[in-house]
Amino acid sequence: MTTDPLVIFTPSGKRGHFPVGTPVLTSARQLGVDLDSVCGGRGICSKCQITPSYGEFSKHGVTVAPDALSDWNSVEERYDSIRGLKQGRRLGCQAQIRGDVVIDVPAESQVHKQVVRKRAEVREITMNPSTRLYYVEVAEPDMHDPSGDLERLVIALRRDWDLPALEADLGVLRTMQKALRKGDWKVTVAVHLGDAVFSPRIIAIWPGFYDGTIYGLAVDLGSTTIAAHLCDLRSGEVVASSGIMNPQIRFGEDLMSRVSYGMMNPTGSEEMTRAVREGMNALFVQIASEAQIDRDLIVDAVFVCNPVMHHLFLGIDAYELGQAPFALATSDALSLRALELDLNLHPAARVYILPCIAGHVGADAAAVALSEAPDKSEDLVLIVDVGTNAEILLGNREKVLACSSPTGPAFEGAQISSGQRAAPGAIEHVEIDPVTKLPRFKVIGSDIWSDEDGFADAIAQTGVTGICGSGIIEVIAEMRMTGIVDGPGLIGSADQTGSPNCFADGRTNSYLLYDGTAAGGPLITVTNTDVRQIQMAKAALYSGARLLMDKFGVDKVDRVVLAGAFGAHISPKHAMVLGMIPDAPLDKVTSAGNAAGTGARIALLNTDARREIEGIVRQIHKIETAIEPRFQEHFVNASAIPNAVEPFPILNSIVTIPQINHNQGGDRGPRRRGRR
């Protein structure tokens, strides 16, 4: 019997088998994939653009052949000739499935646009940018004292502003003479003040007094999302923030899948480098448009990223990061020209990439250390940057330890049966009544609970579309507190739990969160496989933190800081009920928001901070979880909810967690109601 081709959509992770000849748009609709189309598949609107990926995908267990989709047809040819399709793009309504294929749905083709929650945090930053504006009056040329215009400009800058001998980029030389004469020998120049790599130099020039400003970008290049903050380099103000999904998701949702793709496909690394740079440039177009500025005014950029993203962004094969001893090509900070990275900014724009700490603890962790300063903390602070690859710091004035933990994409809604990225319509908060065992929830885009009047009207535009990371954490924690899920992570039957929303689902049980099928919407459930995915993710996170505590010689921490875009939306109580983080007073569990982005912004606006973090990184002690025997021991214990051996006394003083085991057909003692 011939098996129909397997179609896998990213970033949703949804998959299914479809007969040869099925249009991609049809398969997307049948799977509930968020792919736009307003013309009924006639190839007119172009809303259904998709990007197929080819090669070997070890994680998905498929090899995508070059003929996995049908050839271009006349409709696509006509559209491309008139309006143009980006390289590699197809129209989902025209491309037909011929074989196993991995298909990425870009952000602009999604009906419910991704909410990239990496906003700029409010922070006082001492201004000392690498590039500044200077107004100067230049001596006119003299037949009796011949010298070049540049030489007289440099003399004037030294005289008026005490600047050192400056060089000039070629682009400046091409425009300088016209600017000097147009400005009647009065000009404003942008000067990059130099660093360990670049000597001080003039990088831009305007005739007369330029009363505008120049800009810099602080970019957090994550595995799942890329977020950027556009900053005024004169005032430090964040004038725009924006983000996109990382286009590399189509090559693998987690880092090791991308390393594997690079290993198994001859041009894999180059494809991923090209994809992330194209995504970066698309983001820069977007953020400049939002701020209504010319991209040529962006003269500086700071990047933070994990080691795999660091290498792939730079065009370095990440092969060595896929195997012990996880050697980086370089862990030092880098100063580069934007043109070297194919970034479409000012032609002379400079790029600074923060140092990596080591192995799988990258420049993003260094940025968190710069932002949250554990090395200056009087008490013992645990900082967890929650993401596809979690970075964890533990320290105080005495010392700082760091490690990374491969949590995977489950926290962000991937690999969850009804999971999705954060977007309007996604369930983000859940409560389960301890008596009726029935749920209520909130979705992104509305502040009204699902059991309150006005909910239907409030979500009329978006509907209820799925459940995002914060929602899946809360619902499983709520299921644990109400006895629907037991300690080992098994969902009980309706008889065992007293919940009418529990139902048999194959060999296990599932929990009904929302049934929208009567109105043509989705059926949103929590399956036992979903619980297992979250158990594995949270166990990896907790084990990394607990391993650092072992190395520090402590059994508790004074406070916990949840960092990262996702960390900012986690409920501390629910995180602790799951056993994601060590036991601590809830008022000592705080959010730092996008701390990596904040660290990038500090380094952008204050060059002294660049030297500071380069020194701090050399003092941080890296723990490699892959070679630590106790990591696996902690992982096994942390797979239980909240933990098989850790007592969690502070948590137990706040909520009462039922001691039950659904695998034994009943309770081990009376079911108790959690104190809400």
N, C-alpha and C positions, 0 to 999 in steps of 0.2 A: 504494500500500500504506500503510495507517494504522500509524503507530508507536505502540506502547503507551506510556502515560505514564511519565515518568522520576521515580523516587523517590530523593531524596537524604537520607540520615540524618546528623545531626550529634549529638555531636561526632566520631563515627567517620569521617565522610567517605565511607562506603560508599554505593554507588548501583547502581541497576538499573532495567530496564524491566519493568513488570508490567501484565497485562490490566486493563481497567476492571472494577471490582467486587472486586478482590483486597483482603482485609482488610490493614490496615497491619501487624498482628502477623504475618501469613503472610509478607509481603514481608520483614519484619525477620528472621524465622527463615531464610528462604532465602538472605539476604545474610550471615548470621552476625552480625547486629547484636545487641548485648547489651541485649535488651528482656525484662524479667521477665514471667512469667505462671504462675500455679499452678492456675488453675481450668479450664484447657483451653479458654479463649476464651468462657466463658459470661457474662462481664461481672459476675462475683461478687467476685473478689479485688481488683480495681482496680490490680493491680501493673503493668499494661501502659499506664499513662498516658503520653500523648505530647503534644507541643505543635507543631501545624502553624504554619508561617510563610507569610505572603502578601505579594505584591508582586514587584518586579523584583530578581533576583539576578544581577548582571552577571558575577560570577566563575563562577557555575555555568552561565550562559547560559540561564537559565529565568525565566519570569514565572509566578508562582503566582497563579491566579485564585481568587476567593472561594469558588467551588464545586469546588475541587480535591479535596475529600473529600466523602463523602456527608453528608447532613444528620443531625443528632442523631436517634437512634432511641429507642424506648421503654425499652430497657435502660439507656441513658445517662441518660435523663430520670429513671428510677426511682432509679438510683444517686445522681444529683446531689441529688434531693429528700431522700434519706435521709442520705447521708454527705457530700455536697458535693464538687464538682470545682472546682479553682482556675480562675479566668477564663482562657479560651483553651485549656484542657486537653481532650483527648478520650481515650476508651478505645481503645487500639490494636486490640483484638479486634472492636470494633464499627464503627469508622470505616473506610470503604472508599475505595479510590483511584478518583478520577474524572478526574484530570488531573495534569500535572506538579506536584510538591509537594516542599517542603523540610520535613523533620520532625525536631524535636529530641527526643532521649530524655533527660529530666531525670535527675539523679543517683539519685533515689529509685526510679526505674524500671529501673535497671541491676542485673543480677545480680551482676556483679563490680564492686564499688564502686571508683570512682577513688581512687587513692592520691595525695593532694595533699601533695607532699613539701616543704612550706615550714615546717619546724619552727623553733622559736626557738633561735638560737645562744646559747651561754653567753657572757655579756659583763658586765663590771663597768661599771655606769652610776651616775654621781653623781645622787642623787635630788634633784630640784627640780621636782615636778609643778605643773601650773597650778591644780589644785584640791586643797584640804586640809581636814581635819576640825579643828574647834576646839570644846572644851567650855567653857561659860561659865555663870556665875550672874548672873541679870538682876534688877535692882531691881523690886519689885512696883509696880503703879500706885498713885498717891497723889492723893487728892482735892485736896490743897493744892499739888501740883506736877504738874498734868496734862500728860501727854505720851503719845504713842502707844507701843504695845508695840515696834514696830520701832525707834523712836528709842532706847528704853532698851536694846534688844538691841545696836544698833550702838555705843552708848556703852560697854557692857560689853566688847565685842570690842576696842574701841580701848584700853580701860583694861588689860585682861588680856593682850592679844596684840599691842598696838601696830599694829593694822590701821588702814588709812585709812578715811575715810568710805565706808560701803558702801551700795549699793543692794540691792534684793531683787526677784527675779522675782515675777510675779503668783501663780504657783503656791505660792510660799513664804508670801505674805500670806494665802492661802486656808487654810493649815494651821497658821500660826504661833501663833495665839492658843490653839488647842486644845493644841498641843504644849507651850507655855509652862506652861499650867495643869496639864496632865497630869504634867509633869515637876517640878511644884512650883517653877517659875521657874528650873529648871536644864535646859539644852538643849545638844545637840551640833549644830553647823551645818557644812555643807559650803560653803566659800567659794572661788569662782573668783577668783584673784588679779589678773585683768585682763591685757590685752595691748594691742596697738596699736589694736584695734577696740573691745573690750569693757572697760568700767570695772569695777573690782572689785565683786563682788556675791555675796550669799548665794543659793545655788541649791537648797539642801535643808536640812531641819531635822528633828531627832529629839528626843522628850522625854527628859530625863535624860541619863545618860552612855551614848552609843552605842558599844558595845565591838566593833562590826563594822568593816568597811572600805568603801571605795569603789573603783571600778574604772575602768580606761580600756582602750581598744582601739587596737592598732597594726595597721593594715590595709594589706595589699599588694594593690592592685587591678590584677591583670594581665590581659592579653588573653585568656589561656586559663583561668587559675584566680584565685580570690579567696581569700586566706589572711588569717586574723586571729589575733592573740595577745591574750588577755585578761590584763591585768596588774593586780596589786594596787597602788594608788597610794600606799599607805603603805610597803610593803616593797620594791616593784619586782619582786616574784616574778611569773613567768608561771604563772598558775593553770590555763590551758587554751589550747590551740592547735587550730584547726580550719580547714578549707577546703572550697570547693565549686568546681565548674566554673563559669566565667563564663557566665551564661545568654545572653549576646550572641553566643555561638558560632553559634547558629542563623542569625544575620544575616550571618555571614562569619567564617572562621577567622583571617584576618589583618586588620590595621587598615584597609588601603585598601579591602578589600571592605566593611567597615562604613561607611566614609566614602561609598563608592559607593552603598550601600543607602540611606543618608540622602539622597543627592542625587537618587536615582531614584524614591523613594517619598515622597509628600507628608507622611506622618506618620512617616517612617522614624526620624528622630532622636528623636522623642518615644517611639516604641516601644522603642528601644534604651535610652533613659534609664530608662523604666519597668521594663524587664527587669532592668537591673543593680541598681536600687534594691530591687526585689523579691528578687533573689538575695542582696543584702547583708542584708536583714532576715531572710531564711531562715537565713543563716549566723549572724546574731546570736542567733536563737532556738536554733540548734544549739549554739553555744558556751556560752551561758548555761545550757542544759540540762546540758551535760557538766560544767560547773563547779558546778552546782546553786545558782545564784544568781538573784536577781530582776534583770531587765534594767533596772529603775529605779535600780539601784545603779551603772550604767555612766554616768558623768558627763562623760567626756572621750574623744575619739577623734582619732587622727592617721591621715591617708591619704597613700599614695604611689601614683603611677600614671603611665603614659606620657601624652603630650599628648592623644591621641585619647580615651583612657579618661577623662582629666581633664575634657575638654569634655563628653563624653556623660554622665558621672556628674553634672556640674553642670547639665545640661540646656541646654548651649550647642551649637549646630549646629557640627559639625566640618568643614564645607565648606571653609573656608579652609586647613585642614591638608592638604587633598587636592591642593593646587596651589601652585606657587612664588608667593611667597616663604615659604609655610608659616607664616603669621602666627597667633600665639596670641591669643585674646581678652585674656588677661593671663598673664604669666609670674610674677607676684608670688605670695608665700605668701598664703593666704586663711584668715581666721578667721570661722567661720559658726556658726549654731545648727543642731543636728541636725534640728530640725523643718523648716528650710528645704530640707533634702534628703530629706524624708519618711522619716527614719531612726527606727526604733522603739526609742529608748533612753530615758533619763531625759528628761522634758519640757524641762529646761533644759540638757541636755548640749551641750557645745561641741565643735566640729570644727575641726581645724587641718589644712590641706593644704599640704604642702611646696612651695616654689617650683619651677617648671620652669626648665630651663637655657636652652632655646630650641627653636624648630622642632619637631623630632621627638626631642629629648632632654628627658625630662620629670622629674617629681618623683621617680620611681623612681631615676633616675640621680643626682639630688641626694641621695637617701637613701643610695645606695651610696657617694657621696663622703663623706657624714657618717660612715658606718660604717667605711670602709676608709682614709679620710684620706690620699689620695695627695698632697695639698698639704703634708703633714708628713713625707713619705717621704724618707730620705737617698739611696736608690737609685731608679732609674727603674722604675716599676711600671706594668704594663699590667693593667687591670681589665676583665674582659669579663663582663657580665651576660647570660648566654645565655638567650634566649627567642624567642618569635615575632617580636619586634622587639628586636634586641640593642643594648644601650647599652654603649659602650666609652669608658673613661677612660685616659689616659696622662699620667703626670706625676711630679713630685717637688717639692721645696721651691722650685725655680725657677719652674715654671709647670705648669698642668694643661690638657690639651686633651680635648675630648669630641666624640663623634659617635654617630649611630645607624646601624644597618644592617638592612635588611629581610630577615631570614633566612627568614621564613615558618614554617609549622607543621611542617615535615618532621622537625625534631629531636625533636618531641614525638609522633612516630608517625603524624601525619596525612599524607595523600597518599602513603603507603607501602602497597604492595599487601596486606601482612599486618600493617600497623601498627595500633597502638592506643595509648590513653593508658596511663600507668602504673597497673596494677591487678593484684591477685593472679592469677597464671597467665601474665603477660606475660614473655617472655624479656627479661632485662636484662643478662646477661653471656654472652659467646660466646668460645670458643677453637676454632681449626682446627688440627688436627695437620699440621705441615709436611711429613710423609712421606705419610700416607694421604690427606690433604686432606679428612678427615671432621670434622664439627663436634661439639662438645659445648657444653652451655649450662646456665645457671641461670635459674630463673623467680622472680619476686617472690613471696615467701611461703615460700621454701625455700632452704636453704643447701647442698643436695646437688646435685652436677653430674648431668647427664642420663645419663652413662655409669657412675654409681656405684650400688652396691646401695642399695635403699631409696628411689630416686627416684620410682618409680611410687606407692608408698605415701604419700610426702611430698606429692605433688600430686593425690592422689585427690579432694580436695574441689574444687580449682580447675581441674584439667586444665592443658593448655598452650593458651593462647587466642590468642596473637599475639606481636608483638615491639614493645617500646616504644622510646623515643628512644635511651637509652643502649645498648640491644641492637643497634639498627640501625647505630649508629656503630661499635661493636666488631666486628660481623660484617663490615662493608665494609672496615674497617682490616685485619682478619685475612685477608680475601680478597685484599687488596693485598699483604700480607706473604708470602702463600703462592703468589702468582702466579696466583690465580684471576681477579683483576681486574688490568688493566694500568694504566699511567699515565694514559692518556686516559679511563679509566673503563669500558672494555669488558670484559664477562665472557667468558672463553674457553670453548671447547667442552671436552668430556671429554677428547678427544685432546690438545688444546693444553695443558690444565692438569694432566692426570693425575688428575683428581678424578672419581670415579663419580657425584658429586652434581650435576655440571653437566649440563644437558640443553637441547636445542633448544626454544625457546619463541617461535614465530613467526619473525621475521627475526633475532632475537638469541638469547642463551642466558640461562638462569636457574640459580640455585644452590638446591638443596634443603637447607633447614635442619632441618625436622621434618615427618614424615608421620604424622599421627594419624588418618588416614581409616579404618583398619581398626577402630578403636575408636569411630568416630563423631566423631572430633575434626577439627581443621582441617589443611589442607596449608599449611605455612608455607615460603615461598620468598623469595629475594631476586632481583628482576628487574632488568634493565638500566635500566628506568625508575626503579626505586627508587634505584639508584646515581646516576642523573642528578639526582634530587630532592635527595639529600644533597650532591652536588657543587655544585649551585647555592646551597644554604644555607650550606655551609661556605666557599664562595668569597666570598659576601657578608660573612660574618663576618671572614675573614682580610683582605679588601680594606679594610674599615673600619679594622682595626688597623694595617695597613701604611700606609694614608694618614696616620694620626696620627703614625706613626714618621717619614714623609717630612716632615711639618710640623714635627716636633721636631728634625729633622736627624740622625737616628740610624738605624743598620741593625740594631740588636739592642736588646733590653731586658734588664734585670737579673733581673726575675722577672715571673711571670704569675699573676694571681688570677682563678680562675673563680668567678663569683658566680651567684646564682639557684638555684632549686630544682633545675633540670635540671643546671646547671653542677656542683652538688655531687656528681652521680653519674656524671660523665664521667671516664673513665680518661685521664690526661694522655698516656700513651704512644699510645693509640689516636687521641686528638685530634690529636696531632702527626703521626702517620702519615697521617691524612687531610689534613693541612694546614689544620686549623681555626685554629690559633694559630701564632704565630711560633716559630722554633727557639729553644729555651732548655733549660738543664739540667732534667731531670725533677724533681729535688728542689727546684727553684725554681718549679714549677707547683703551686699549692696551691688549695684550695677555701675560699671564705668562706661557703659555705652561702647561705642567703637573706639576702644583705647588704642588700637593699632593705627587707626586713622588720625587720632589726636597726636600720637607720637610722630607720625609723618608730618603733621602740620607744625608741630614744634620745631622739627628739624628744618622745615622749609623756611620758617620765619626767623629762626635764630641759628646762625651758623656755629655759635659757641656750643649749642646743644649737639651738633654733629660730632664735635671733638669729645664732648662729654659721653655720649653713648658709645663711641669707639673705645673709650677707656672702661666703661662699665661692663661691656660685653667681655672684655678680657678677664674680668673678675668673677663672672658668673660660672658656676660649676655645672657642667652638663651631665645628666644621668641618662644613659642609653637603656630604655626599657627592654629592648629586644634581647639583651644579654643578662638581664637581672632575673634570677630564679624566682624571687619573691613577687615579681609582677604577675606571673601566672597564678600564683597562690592567691594573691589579692583579687585577681580577675574572677577566679572560680567563686570565691566568697561573695564578691560584689554582683554576681549574676542573679542572686536572690534579691527580692524587693522587700525592704531596702538593702539587707545584707544578711548573710548566713551566720556571721560570727560577731560583727561589730554591734555593740549594744545600743548606740544612738540614744543616750539618756535624755538629752535636751529635746529631741524630737518626740520621744515618748511622753514627755511632760506636757506636750502641746496637743498631740493627737493620740488616740488609742487605735492601734493597728490590729485588726483581727488576726489571731493565731489560728489559721485554718489550712487545710490541705485538701484540695478538691480531688486529688488523685486517689484518696482513700474513701471517696464516696460520701464524705461528710466533714464535719468540723472536728478539730481537736479541742473541744471546749466550746463554751457558748460564744455566739457571734455578738460582738459589742459594737455599739454605734460610736463612730469617731466624733470627738468634740470638734465642732466646726468653728 
